[in-house]
Amino acid sequence: MRLFTAVLLSDDARDHLDEMGNRFPDRPHEERDLRSSADIKWVRPENIHLTLKFLGEVDDDRVPQLIDRLRGDGPSPPAGYSLRASRLMFIPLSRGPIRVIAVSVGENVGPVQDTYNWIERACDAFGIPPERRAFLPHITLARCRVPLPSDLRYELGHGNGFTPGPWFDASQFALIHSALKPDGPEYRNIATFPAT
């Protein structure tokens, strides 16, 4: 079973980001619609989320044990803990061709970092090794099948009036099964946990 953990967004936060993608501008000096380009795979609205950790393949019979690990005692988030899309971002962040179009959640990220660190420790104890890269909290909007030119960072600015977006509850996270399908992944929640 292919699994990952994520913070789920409210309907209005997902709708807002989907509309942001729908209104993604053409590249100014080319006749190129970035929303409909075959080079860009946009995330379906129902699949928009904030990934915490990708776990990879886990044997079905070990999933209950993993759930028990994730139900352990971790840091408690502040009551009513929320996040929102704060600005448009491109990955990699600073230079080189763009491979991912995303939004950052750069405000109030301390508790989500704590939750990520807790998940890393729980998964390490389960036998899933920690990530080698630093955690970069973000919400993916699109993946570029063919990397986009780096100068788009400057041409497209910070979100064209769509950021910041609406706040969404981040006081819990989900363990999600990702089934790969020809038209894109299908996600199913396996379990939900307080972001503890």
Residue frames as qw, qx, qy, qz and C-alpha x, y, z in Angstrom:
[[0.000, 0.890, 0.455, 0.000, 0.00, 0.00, 0.00],
 [0.431, 0.342, 0.000, 0.835, 1.49, 3.34, -1.11],
 [0.367, -0.787, -0.470, 0.160, 1.12, 5.79, 1.78],
 [0.309, 0.362, -0.163, 0.864, 1.84, 9.37, 2.80],
 [0.241, -0.626, -0.572, 0.472, 0.88, 11.71, 5.63],
 [0.151, 0.395, 0.271, 0.865, -0.65, 15.12, 5.03],
 [0.121, 0.385, 0.446, -0.799, -2.58, 18.03, 6.48],
 [0.214, 0.537, 0.743, 0.338, -5.93, 18.20, 4.70],
 [0.007, 0.029, 0.040, 0.999, -7.35, 21.54, 3.55],
 [0.364, 0.464, 0.554, -0.587, -10.84, 22.88, 4.06],
 [0.516, 0.568, 0.604, 0.214, -13.14, 22.96, 1.03],
 [0.175, 0.975, 0.107, -0.087, -12.85, 26.74, 0.73],
 [0.310, -0.726, 0.493, 0.366, -9.04, 26.64, 0.88],
 [0.548, 0.038, 0.750, 0.368, -8.93, 23.92, -1.81],
 [0.405, 0.768, 0.488, 0.091, -11.44, 25.78, -3.99],
 [0.044, -0.953, 0.118, 0.274, -9.41, 28.97, -3.64],
 [0.369, -0.518, 0.648, 0.419, -6.19, 27.26, -4.78],
 [0.533, 0.334, 0.729, 0.270, -7.98, 25.51, -7.65],
 [0.281, 0.916, 0.285, -0.035, -9.31, 28.88, -8.82],
 [0.224, -0.817, 0.376, 0.376, -5.80, 30.29, -8.51],
 [0.476, -0.146, 0.762, 0.414, -4.64, 27.54, -10.87],
 [0.447, 0.634, 0.622, 0.107, -7.57, 28.14, -13.23],
 [0.175, 0.980, 0.084, -0.040, -6.54, 31.76, -13.57],
 [0.648, -0.415, 0.320, 0.553, -2.85, 31.06, -13.90],
 [0.294, 0.822, -0.097, -0.478, -1.60, 33.61, -16.42],
 [0.836, 0.509, 0.027, 0.202, -0.19, 33.05, -19.86],
 [0.646, -0.290, 0.115, 0.697, 3.52, 33.51, -20.15],
 [0.120, 0.818, 0.120, -0.550, 3.73, 37.21, -21.11],
 [0.147, 0.666, -0.473, -0.557, 6.07, 36.99, -24.12],
 [0.000, 0.098, -0.940, -0.326, 4.89, 33.67, -25.56],
 [0.680, -0.083, -0.236, -0.689, 1.61, 32.34, -26.87],
 [0.450, 0.045, -0.875, 0.173, 1.47, 29.74, -24.14],
 [0.628, -0.527, -0.056, -0.570, -1.35, 29.01, -21.72],
 [0.092, 0.397, -0.834, 0.372, 0.27, 27.63, -18.58],
 [0.635, -0.071, 0.504, -0.581, -3.03, 26.25, -17.29],
 [0.896, 0.303, 0.134, -0.297, -3.72, 24.04, -20.31],
 [0.287, 0.676, -0.670, -0.112, -0.13, 23.23, -21.29],
 [0.957, -0.011, -0.277, -0.088, 0.49, 19.49, -21.69],
 [0.506, 0.411, -0.556, 0.515, 3.85, 20.10, -20.03],
 [0.166, -0.299, 0.539, -0.770, 2.15, 20.85, -16.68],
 [0.467, -0.332, -0.812, -0.110, 0.13, 18.35, -14.61],
 [0.285, -0.453, 0.210, -0.818, -2.20, 20.29, -12.29],
 [0.018, -0.062, -0.912, 0.404, -3.36, 18.68, -9.05],
 [0.308, -0.512, -0.667, -0.445, -7.07, 17.87, -9.07],
 [0.287, -0.607, 0.140, -0.728, -8.95, 20.03, -6.53],
 [0.860, -0.428, -0.085, -0.263, -9.95, 17.07, -4.34],
 [0.900, 0.001, -0.212, 0.380, -6.28, 16.03, -4.10],
 [0.198, 0.715, -0.254, 0.620, -4.84, 19.37, -2.96],
 [0.780, -0.594, -0.180, 0.075, -3.15, 18.91, 0.43],
 [0.018, -0.851, 0.492, -0.182, 0.00, 19.75, 2.41],
 [0.894, 0.081, -0.423, 0.119, 2.28, 16.69, 2.36],
 [0.516, -0.779, 0.340, -0.106, 4.10, 15.99, 5.60],
 [0.281, -0.488, 0.808, 0.172, 5.95, 12.77, 4.76],
 [0.787, 0.297, -0.386, -0.378, 5.82, 10.30, 1.87],
 [0.675, -0.409, 0.588, -0.177, 6.10, 6.81, 3.35],
 [0.264, 0.381, -0.809, -0.361, 6.21, 4.73, 0.17],
 [0.729, -0.081, -0.589, -0.341, 5.04, 1.13, 0.00],
 [0.315, -0.325, 0.718, -0.530, 3.93, -0.45, 3.28],
 [0.230, -0.109, -0.956, -0.147, 2.67, -4.06, 3.51],
 [0.499, -0.474, -0.343, -0.639, -1.07, -4.12, 4.18],
 [0.763, -0.423, -0.485, 0.065, -0.64, -6.30, 7.27],
 [0.523, -0.119, -0.326, 0.779, 1.77, -3.74, 8.82],
 [0.051, -0.557, -0.206, -0.803, -0.55, -0.75, 8.43],
 [0.599, -0.713, -0.317, -0.179, -2.27, -1.25, 11.84],
 [0.731, -0.349, -0.155, 0.566, 1.16, -1.20, 13.52],
 [0.324, 0.271, 0.124, 0.898, 2.03, 2.01, 11.65],
 [0.309, -0.694, -0.319, -0.566, -1.25, 3.59, 12.78],
 [0.717, -0.613, -0.279, 0.177, -0.42, 2.67, 16.39],
 [0.604, -0.089, -0.038, 0.791, 2.98, 4.36, 16.02],
 [0.095, 0.411, 0.224, 0.878, 1.38, 7.52, 14.63],
 [0.495, -0.709, -0.364, -0.345, -1.11, 7.57, 17.53],
 [0.672, -0.205, -0.415, 0.578, 1.78, 7.92, 20.01],
 [0.269, -0.875, -0.236, 0.327, 2.52, 10.92, 22.21],
 [0.537, 0.317, 0.157, 0.766, 3.95, 13.83, 20.26],
 [0.115, -0.132, -0.192, 0.966, 3.90, 17.63, 20.56],
 [0.159, 0.691, 0.685, -0.168, 0.48, 19.24, 20.93],
 [0.235, 0.409, 0.292, 0.832, -0.37, 22.08, 18.51],
 [0.117, 0.082, 0.330, -0.933, -1.93, 25.28, 19.81],
 [0.333, 0.513, 0.736, -0.291, -5.71, 25.18, 20.13],
 [0.445, 0.819, 0.260, -0.253, -7.35, 26.20, 16.86],
 [0.384, -0.469, 0.511, 0.609, -4.04, 25.92, 14.99],
 [0.636, 0.697, 0.308, -0.122, -4.45, 27.10, 11.38],
 [0.439, -0.241, 0.472, 0.726, -2.41, 27.66, 8.23],
 [0.530, 0.761, 0.249, -0.278, -3.02, 29.44, 4.93],
 [0.714, 0.382, 0.251, 0.531, -1.41, 29.75, 1.52],
 [0.277, -0.786, -0.068, 0.548, 0.87, 32.75, 1.90],
 [0.193, 0.745, -0.350, -0.534, 2.58, 33.15, -1.48],
 [0.888, 0.445, -0.084, -0.083, 3.24, 31.50, -4.82],
 [0.389, -0.664, 0.609, 0.194, 6.48, 29.52, -4.95],
 [0.800, 0.487, -0.316, -0.149, 8.46, 27.53, -7.49],
 [0.718, -0.479, 0.500, 0.068, 10.62, 24.49, -6.73],
 [0.629, -0.217, -0.355, 0.656, 13.57, 24.42, -6.78],
 [0.180, -0.844, -0.369, 0.345, 13.38, 27.66, -4.84],
 [0.213, -0.761, 0.141, 0.596, 16.19, 29.83, -6.10],
 [0.245, 0.622, -0.499, -0.551, 17.46, 28.90, -9.55],
 [0.147, -0.086, 0.955, 0.244, 17.32, 26.31, -12.28],
 [0.362, -0.190, -0.628, -0.662, 14.33, 25.07, -14.28],
 [0.517, -0.171, 0.390, -0.743, 11.02, 24.96, -12.40],
 [0.244, -0.001, -0.961, -0.132, 9.71, 21.48, -11.63],
 [0.204, -0.543, -0.793, 0.186, 6.89, 22.26, -9.19],
 [0.146, -0.471, -0.084, -0.866, 4.41, 25.16, -8.91],
 [0.465, -0.418, -0.728, 0.281, 3.24, 25.50, -5.29],
 [0.218, -0.816, -0.003, -0.535, 2.19, 27.87, -2.56],
 [0.339, 0.196, -0.695, 0.603, 4.07, 28.32, 0.69],
 [0.549, -0.712, -0.402, -0.170, 2.47, 28.26, 4.12],
 [0.508, 0.363, -0.369, 0.688, 5.16, 30.51, 5.52],
 [0.312, -0.546, 0.243, -0.738, 3.19, 31.96, 8.42],
 [0.704, -0.350, 0.351, -0.508, 2.78, 30.15, 11.73],
 [0.800, 0.282, -0.508, -0.152, 4.69, 27.01, 10.65],
 [0.104, -0.513, 0.759, -0.387, 6.30, 26.08, 13.98],
 [0.698, -0.082, 0.574, -0.420, 3.64, 23.53, 15.00],
 [0.888, 0.411, -0.048, -0.203, 3.55, 21.90, 11.54],
 [0.390, 0.622, -0.652, 0.190, 7.35, 21.52, 11.72],
 [0.370, -0.356, 0.737, -0.440, 6.90, 19.88, 15.14],
 [0.861, 0.167, 0.298, -0.377, 4.28, 17.52, 13.70],
 [0.731, 0.574, -0.366, -0.045, 6.61, 16.64, 10.81],
 [0.101, 0.570, -0.754, 0.310, 9.46, 15.93, 13.25],
 [0.627, -0.158, 0.613, -0.454, 7.16, 13.71, 15.30],
 [0.897, 0.353, 0.051, -0.262, 6.08, 11.75, 12.20],
 [0.501, 0.639, -0.576, 0.094, 9.74, 11.31, 11.20],
 [0.180, -0.436, 0.794, -0.383, 10.59, 9.82, 14.61],
 [0.765, 0.051, 0.468, -0.439, 7.52, 7.55, 14.61],
 [0.838, 0.497, -0.136, -0.178, 8.26, 6.32, 11.09],
 [0.273, 0.633, -0.702, 0.178, 11.95, 5.79, 11.87],
 [0.432, -0.270, 0.760, -0.403, 10.96, 3.58, 14.80],
 [0.838, 0.288, 0.292, -0.361, 8.63, 1.72, 12.42],
 [0.714, -0.065, 0.563, 0.412, 11.48, 1.17, 9.93],
 [0.467, 0.785, 0.285, 0.290, 10.89, 3.98, 7.41],
 [0.587, -0.132, -0.090, 0.793, 14.06, 6.10, 7.27],
 [0.023, -0.787, -0.209, 0.580, 14.04, 9.88, 7.75],
 [0.541, 0.818, 0.144, 0.133, 14.11, 12.23, 4.79],
 [0.681, -0.067, 0.032, 0.728, 17.53, 13.49, 3.75],
 [0.145, 0.478, 0.195, 0.844, 16.19, 16.86, 2.61],
 [0.033, 0.127, 0.484, -0.865, 14.98, 19.56, 4.97],
 [0.145, 0.613, 0.772, -0.086, 11.21, 19.81, 5.35],
 [0.008, -0.021, 0.209, 0.978, 9.75, 22.56, 3.17],
 [0.283, 0.491, 0.723, -0.394, 6.08, 23.13, 4.08],
 [0.206, 0.270, -0.365, -0.867, 4.15, 23.82, 0.87],
 [0.660, 0.385, 0.555, -0.328, 1.03, 22.89, -1.09],
 [0.272, -0.114, 0.711, 0.638, 1.71, 21.58, -4.58],
 [0.521, 0.537, 0.168, -0.642, -0.50, 23.02, -7.32],
 [0.814, 0.554, -0.092, -0.150, 1.20, 21.48, -10.37],
 [0.669, -0.382, 0.514, 0.376, 4.15, 19.35, -11.44],
 [0.386, 0.747, -0.310, -0.443, 6.03, 20.19, -14.61],
 [0.945, 0.147, 0.276, 0.098, 6.52, 17.22, -16.92],
 [0.629, 0.448, 0.019, 0.634, 8.91, 19.41, -18.88],
 [0.413, -0.518, -0.298, 0.688, 10.67, 21.86, -16.53],
 [0.199, 0.928, 0.287, 0.133, 9.69, 25.49, -17.03],
 [0.483, 0.519, -0.179, 0.682, 12.23, 28.28, -17.56],
 [0.470, -0.352, -0.512, 0.627, 13.55, 29.77, -14.34],
 [0.063, 0.101, 0.019, 0.993, 12.67, 33.34, -15.38],
 [0.393, -0.538, -0.599, -0.444, 8.98, 32.58, -14.73],
 [0.472, -0.438, -0.555, 0.527, 9.73, 33.19, -11.06],
 [0.153, -0.286, -0.078, 0.943, 10.01, 36.87, -11.81],
 [0.180, -0.156, -0.524, -0.818, 7.34, 37.14, -14.51],
 [0.471, -0.466, -0.691, -0.288, 4.57, 35.56, -12.44],
 [0.198, -0.576, 0.269, -0.746, 5.30, 37.34, -9.18],
 [0.078, -0.173, 0.821, -0.538, 3.77, 36.24, -5.90],
 [0.147, 0.333, 0.915, -0.175, 0.32, 35.00, -6.83],
 [0.056, -0.273, -0.484, -0.830, -1.43, 37.78, -8.70],
 [0.416, -0.299, 0.095, -0.854, -3.73, 38.76, -5.85],
 [0.800, -0.204, -0.486, -0.287, -4.68, 35.19, -4.85],
 [0.689, -0.214, -0.536, 0.439, -2.51, 35.07, -1.76],
 [0.122, -0.154, 0.935, -0.296, -2.85, 34.97, 1.10],
 [0.457, -0.234, -0.720, -0.467, -5.66, 32.44, 0.93],
 [0.666, -0.545, -0.058, -0.506, -8.27, 31.44, 3.52],
 [0.224, -0.479, 0.776, -0.344, -7.14, 29.88, 6.78],
 [0.828, -0.057, -0.474, -0.293, -7.61, 26.11, 7.22],
 [0.752, -0.567, 0.268, -0.203, -7.42, 23.89, 10.29],
 [0.572, 0.513, -0.627, 0.128, -4.03, 22.21, 10.71],
 [0.451, -0.510, 0.571, -0.457, -4.60, 20.61, 14.10],
 [0.841, -0.049, 0.530, -0.097, -4.78, 17.11, 12.64],
 [0.201, 0.522, -0.686, -0.466, -3.14, 15.08, 9.90],
 [0.910, 0.165, 0.138, -0.355, -4.15, 12.04, 7.87],
 [0.388, -0.283, 0.824, 0.300, -2.53, 8.81, 6.76],
 [0.629, 0.543, -0.008, -0.556, -3.50, 8.52, 3.09],
 [0.687, 0.050, 0.676, 0.263, -3.43, 5.65, 0.61],
 [0.281, 0.652, -0.301, -0.636, -2.37, 6.78, -2.87],
 [0.733, 0.226, 0.632, 0.107, -3.55, 4.48, -5.68],
 [0.054, -0.440, 0.463, 0.767, -1.87, 5.33, -8.97],
 [0.600, 0.547, 0.568, -0.130, -4.34, 5.50, -11.87],
 [0.548, 0.326, 0.422, 0.644, -3.83, 6.41, -15.55],
 [0.061, 0.797, 0.273, 0.536, -5.58, 9.77, -15.09],
 [0.036, -0.630, 0.388, -0.672, -3.82, 10.59, -11.82],
 [0.216, 0.028, -0.881, 0.421, -3.66, 9.28, -8.24],
 [0.561, -0.570, -0.379, -0.466, -6.73, 8.49, -6.17],
 [0.087, 0.337, -0.656, 0.670, -6.42, 9.25, -2.46],
 [0.679, -0.485, -0.472, -0.284, -8.23, 7.50, 0.39],
 [0.237, -0.647, 0.483, -0.541, -7.87, 8.40, 4.05],
 [0.633, -0.028, -0.765, 0.116, -6.79, 5.42, 6.15],
 [0.513, -0.580, -0.511, 0.375, -6.72, 7.21, 9.52],
 [0.059, 0.804, -0.008, 0.591, -6.78, 10.72, 10.97],
 [0.648, -0.285, -0.451, 0.544, -4.75, 11.83, 13.96],
 [0.198, -0.968, -0.074, 0.133, -4.54, 14.90, 16.13],
 [0.550, 0.680, -0.288, 0.390, -1.38, 16.77, 15.07],
 [0.630, -0.734, 0.214, -0.134, 0.26, 15.56, 18.26]]
